[in-house]
Amino acid sequence: MAVAKDRLPELIYLEDYKGNYQLFIDAVYTVFERDFITHKATFGSHQLKMKYHPAFQERAYTFYHMTHEGDIETDRTPDLRRCERMPWARPTIENAETYGIRFWEQERNGKHRICIWLDTDDGDNYFVILDVRKTFVLLWTAFYAGFSHQLKKKVKEYQAWRDSVGKDKVITPDMLVKDIMDRLP
């Protein structure tokens, strides 16, 4: 279900800082720090933890993962679309059930993750990924799907998961986390 953009915080743009990347990334980190370090976010009743180490530019590693892209960890590059949407991360996670945001389990390299898909009324598609461990949930990453192939892949993944659990079955954040935790060794 598409979420009206007026229900979400304003985006942060590099232009708001006259193109000064350092001021911009500092502002993005201020939002991250407020939403995930100072005030702990929750998915259902599960308070999210995060990776702090290895720190990147003296900031929590999870911040680096949520604002940079690339397959090689040590060679990721800043992604302005991810940075701009940092104010959306916490509301996406905490309002998944309230806003009717789609979320599902995905398995990657033996890791059990939850993908949360924020689809806005003007066509923005923003995803937040949580990594479920045996006794806790980690905030893992977030990204903006700016290409149709990225969105098609996620739609296909979501539909396959819904088919596997039953299209009409209601799944809450707590139910999904518990189910995954119960299956972990």
Secondary structure as the mmCIF struct_conf table of DSSP 4:
data_model
#
loop_
_struct_conf.conf_type_id
_struct_conf.id
_struct_conf.beg_label_comp_id
_struct_conf.beg_label_asym_id
_struct_conf.beg_label_seq_id
_struct_conf.end_label_comp_id
_struct_conf.end_label_asym_id
_struct_conf.end_label_seq_id
HELX_LH_PP_P HELX_LH_PP_P1 ALA A 2 ALA A 2
STRN STRN1 VAL A 3 VAL A 3
HELX_LH_PP_P HELX_LH_PP_P2 ALA A 4 ALA A 4
HELX_RH_3T_P HELX_RH_3T_P1 LYS A 5 ARG A 7
BEND BEND1 LEU A 8 LEU A 8
HELX_LH_PP_P HELX_LH_PP_P3 PRO A 9 LEU A 11
HELX_RH_3T_P HELX_RH_3T_P2 LEU A 14 TYR A 17
TURN_TY1_P TURN_TY1_P1 LYS A 18 GLY A 19
HELX_RH_AL_P HELX_RH_AL_P1 TYR A 21 PHE A 32
HELX_RH_PI_P HELX_RH_PI_P1 GLU A 33 THR A 38
BEND BEND2 HIS A 39 HIS A 39
STRN STRN2 THR A 42 PHE A 43
TURN_TY1_P TURN_TY1_P2 GLY A 44 SER A 45
STRN STRN3 HIS A 46 LYS A 49
BEND BEND3 PRO A 54 PRO A 54
STRN STRN4 PHE A 56 PHE A 56
TURN_TY1_P TURN_TY1_P3 GLN A 57 GLU A 58
STRN STRN5 ARG A 59 ARG A 59
HELX_RH_AL_P HELX_RH_AL_P2 TYR A 61 THR A 67
STRN STRN6 HIS A 68 GLU A 69
BEND BEND4 ASP A 71 ILE A 72
HELX_RH_3T_P HELX_RH_3T_P3 GLU A 73 ASP A 75
STRN STRN7 THR A 77 PRO A 78
HELX_RH_AL_P HELX_RH_AL_P3 LEU A 80 GLU A 84
TURN_TY1_P TURN_TY1_P4 ARG A 85 ARG A 85
HELX_RH_AL_P HELX_RH_AL_P4 MET A 86 GLU A 94
TURN_TY1_P TURN_TY1_P5 ASN A 95 GLY A 100
STRN STRN8 ARG A 102 ARG A 108
TURN_TY1_P TURN_TY1_P6 ASN A 109 GLY A 110
STRN STRN9 LYS A 111 ASP A 119
STRN STRN10 THR A 120 THR A 120
TURN_TY1_P TURN_TY1_P7 ASP A 121 ASP A 122
BEND BEND5 GLY A 123 GLY A 123
STRN STRN11 ASN A 125 VAL A 132
BEND BEND6 LYS A 134 THR A 135
STRN STRN12 VAL A 137 TYR A 144
BEND BEND7 PHE A 147 PHE A 147
HELX_RH_AL_P HELX_RH_AL_P5 SER A 148 VAL A 165
TURN_TY1_P TURN_TY1_P8 LYS A 167 ASP A 168
HELX_RH_AL_P HELX_RH_AL_P6 PRO A 173 ARG A 183
#
